[in-house]
Amino acid sequence: MSTLSLAGRVAVVTGAASGIGRASARLMAARGAAVVLADRQDPAETADIIRAAGGQVRALALDAATEDGADAFVRTALDGFGRLDILHANAGVSGPLPPDLTVGAGDFSEKHRINLIGPWLAIRSALPHLKPGASIICTASVAGLRAGAGGIPYSASKAGVVSLVQTVANAIAGSGVRANAVAPGLIETGMTAPLYDDARARGREDRIGQLNPLRRGGEPEEIAELVAFLASDAASYVNGQVIAADGGLTSCLPVAPRPAGGRPGT
């Protein structure tokens, strides 16, 4: 059996109604995992897609960033499939890209509740039921690694996710359970739809993702491939890491645009 196979595993995916969550749930199901979907928006459509492809799935409409919500999707995995092996804590919200130095405590707090406290509650609820070989994967962001990729509350919350997987991986040392994060760059999802729609309406679609070396945006399925890898035995020695999937955006420092073969800018 391939080390990428997830046959016999049970996965929970939060934020599974669309975007990266839907893509990772579909791919893990295609590789043999039974999947529990959780989202504030009803993830029934995602469940129907997985079911139509022959996958095993349960779907819950709930707020994953609450203690009751986290306990509910963990219990659904245990009651429905008898175990829990993979947690993809993916649910998140973004917000305006330009830095807003006047943002209030309520908005700041809500971003952290969903983007950071949510993954923590999911991890806390899942941990007692995870056995050696299990995998925790959180969705961080390049905005949590460098400035310029998101608003201040969003970026700060995703930086918290980076720290969360690092500290959790060390806190559970010796358990055989791994904790990692993916840090997507610009991915076409419902959250980034306004940016994509605006670029297309202005005839500037070719400028989407222009700052990364691949000169393009990414697709949810490309992030799902990384999530499924981290969930599998192929990543058995990958732990406490945050892996960027951003077309190379975070590999470089800003430079002035120049023609091919020209001198570097400053």
C-alpha positions in Angstrom: 0.0 0.0 0.0 1.3 3.5 -0.8 2.4 5.6 2.1 0.1 8.3 0.7 -2.9 6.0 1.2 -5.3 7.1 4.0 -7.3 3.8 3.8 -8.8 3.0 7.2 -8.2 6.5 8.6 -10.8 8.9 9.9 -10.4 12.6 9.3 -12.2 15.7 10.6 -12.0 18.8 8.4 -13.3 22.2 9.6 -14.3 24.9 7.2 -15.3 22.1 4.8 -18.2 23.8 3.0 -15.9 25.3 0.4 -12.4 26.3 -0.6 -9.4 24.6 0.9 -11.5 22.6 3.4 -13.6 21.1 0.7 -10.6 20.3 -1.5 -8.7 18.6 1.3 -11.8 16.6 2.5 -12.4 15.4 -1.1 -8.8 14.4 -1.6 -8.5 12.6 1.7 -11.8 10.8 1.0 -10.5 9.8 -2.4 -7.4 8.3 -0.7 -9.5 6.2 1.5 -10.3 8.2 4.6 -13.7 8.5 6.2 -14.4 12.2 6.6 -16.3 14.3 9.1 -17.1 17.8 7.7 -17.8 20.8 9.9 -18.6 24.4 9.0 -20.8 27.3 10.0 -22.2 27.1 6.5 -23.9 23.7 5.9 -21.2 21.4 4.3 -23.9 19.2 2.8 -22.8 20.0 -0.8 -19.3 18.8 0.0 -20.7 15.7 1.6 -22.8 15.0 -1.5 -19.7 15.3 -3.7 -17.8 12.8 -1.5 -20.7 10.4 -1.2 -21.2 10.4 -5.0 -17.6 9.4 -5.4 -18.1 6.5 -3.1 -16.6 8.0 0.1 -17.8 7.7 3.7 -18.8 11.1 5.1 -20.7 12.8 7.9 -21.5 16.5 7.8 -22.2 19.0 10.6 -23.4 22.6 10.4 -21.8 24.2 13.5 -19.4 26.9 14.8 -16.1 25.0 15.0 -14.6 27.8 17.2 -16.7 26.9 20.2 -16.2 24.2 22.8 -19.5 22.6 22.0 -18.7 22.6 18.3 -15.3 21.0 18.7 -16.7 18.3 21.0 -19.5 17.6 18.5 -17.3 16.9 15.5 -14.9 14.8 17.5 -17.8 12.8 18.9 -19.3 12.4 15.5 -16.1 10.9 14.2 -15.9 8.5 17.2 -19.6 7.5 17.1 -19.8 7.3 13.3 -16.5 5.7 12.5 -15.0 4.5 15.8 -11.8 6.5 15.7 -10.0 9.7 14.8 -6.7 9.8 13.0 -6.5 13.1 11.2 -7.6 16.6 12.2 -7.5 19.4 9.6 -8.3 22.6 11.6 -8.9 24.8 8.6 -11.9 27.0 9.3 -11.0 30.7 9.1 -12.0 34.2 8.1 -10.0 37.0 6.5 -11.0 40.6 6.1 -9.7 43.7 4.3 -6.1 43.5 3.0 -5.0 47.1 3.7 -3.7 47.5 7.3 -6.3 49.2 9.4 -4.8 50.9 12.5 -8.3 51.8 13.8 -9.7 48.3 14.0 -11.7 47.7 17.2 -11.3 45.1 19.9 -14.5 43.3 18.8 -13.3 42.7 15.2 -9.8 41.8 16.4 -11.1 39.4 18.9 -13.5 37.7 16.5 -10.7 37.0 14.0 -8.7 35.4 16.8 -11.7 33.4 18.0 -12.3 31.8 14.7 -8.7 31.6 13.3 -6.7 30.7 16.4 -9.0 29.7 19.3 -10.9 27.4 16.9 -7.9 25.3 16.0 -6.9 25.2 19.6 -10.3 23.9 20.7 -10.2 21.3 17.9 -6.8 20.1 19.0 -7.8 20.0 22.7 -10.9 18.0 21.9 -9.2 15.6 19.5 -6.0 14.9 21.4 -7.3 12.4 24.0 -8.5 10.2 21.1 -5.4 10.4 18.8 -3.1 7.4 18.7 0.5 7.2 17.5 0.6 7.9 13.8 -2.2 10.5 14.0 -1.8 13.8 12.3 -2.9 17.4 13.2 -2.8 19.9 10.4 -3.8 23.5 10.9 -4.3 26.1 8.1 -2.0 29.1 8.8 -1.1 31.6 6.1 1.8 33.4 4.6 0.2 36.4 6.3 1.3 34.8 9.6 4.9 34.6 8.3 5.5 38.1 6.8 3.7 41.4 6.6 1.8 42.5 3.5 -0.4 39.5 2.9 -3.3 40.3 5.1 -4.9 42.7 7.5 -3.5 43.2 11.0 -6.0 41.0 13.0 -5.9 38.2 10.3 -2.1 38.2 10.1 -1.7 38.2 13.9 -4.2 35.3 14.3 -2.4 33.3 11.6 1.0 34.0 13.3 -0.7 32.5 16.4 -1.5 29.3 14.4 2.2 29.1 13.5 3.2 29.2 17.1 0.3 26.8 18.0 1.5 23.9 15.9 5.1 24.4 17.1 4.2 24.5 20.8 1.7 21.7 20.5 4.2 19.5 18.7 6.6 19.9 21.6 3.9 19.7 24.3 2.9 16.2 23.0 6.5 15.0 22.5 6.7 11.2 22.7 3.0 10.6 21.9 3.7 9.7 18.2 1.1 12.3 17.1 2.4 14.9 14.7 1.3 18.6 14.5 2.0 20.7 11.4 0.6 23.6 9.5 0.2 24.7 5.9 0.7 28.3 5.0 -1.1 29.1 1.7 -0.3 32.1 -0.4 -2.9 33.6 -2.7 -5.5 30.9 -3.3 -8.7 31.3 -5.3 -11.5 30.6 -2.7 -14.6 32.4 -1.5 -12.5 34.5 0.8 -10.4 35.9 -2.1 -13.2 36.0 -4.6 -13.5 39.9 -4.4 -9.8 40.2 -5.3 -10.1 37.8 -8.3 -13.4 39.3 -9.4 -12.0 42.9 -9.3 -8.9 41.9 -11.3 -10.9 40.1 -14.0 -13.4 43.0 -14.2 -10.5 45.4 -14.8 -8.8 43.2 -17.3 -5.9 42.5 -15.0 -6.2 38.8 -14.4 -2.7 38.3 -15.6 -1.5 40.3 -12.6 -2.9 37.9 -10.0 0.0 36.4 -8.1 2.5 38.6 -9.9 4.7 39.0 -6.8 5.6 35.3 -6.5 8.1 33.5 -8.8 5.4 31.4 -10.4 3.5 34.5 -11.4 0.1 33.1 -10.6 -2.4 32.4 -7.9 -3.0 28.9 -6.5 -5.9 26.5 -6.4 -7.4 24.9 -3.3 -6.5 21.5 -4.8 -2.9 22.4 -4.7 -3.1 23.0 -0.9 -5.1 19.9 -0.5 -2.2 17.8 -1.9 0.0 19.2 0.9 -2.6 18.6 3.6 -3.1 15.0 2.4 0.6 14.4 2.4 1.0 15.7 6.0 -1.9 13.4 7.0 -0.2 10.4 5.5 2.6 8.0 6.6 4.7 9.6 3.8 5.1 12.6 6.2 5.9 10.4 9.2 9.0 12.4 10.1 7.5 15.8 9.5 6.6 17.4 12.8 6.2 20.9 14.2 6.6 22.5 10.8 4.8 25.3 8.9 5.1 24.6 5.2 4.4 27.5 2.8 2.6 26.8 -0.5 2.7 30.2 -2.0 4.4 30.0 -5.5 7.6 31.1 -3.9 6.3 34.3 -2.4 8.1 34.0 0.9 11.4 32.9 -0.6 12.5 36.4 -1.5 12.8 40.0 -0.3 11.0 42.8 -2.3 12.9 44.0 -5.3 12.1 46.6 -7.9 10.7 45.2 -11.2 13.4 44.9 -13.9 13.6 43.5 -17.4 15.0 40.0 -17.8 18.8 40.2 -17.6 18.8 43.6 -16.0 20.6 44.6 -12.8 18.8 43.9 -9.5 16.8 46.6 -8.0 16.8 47.8 -4.5 
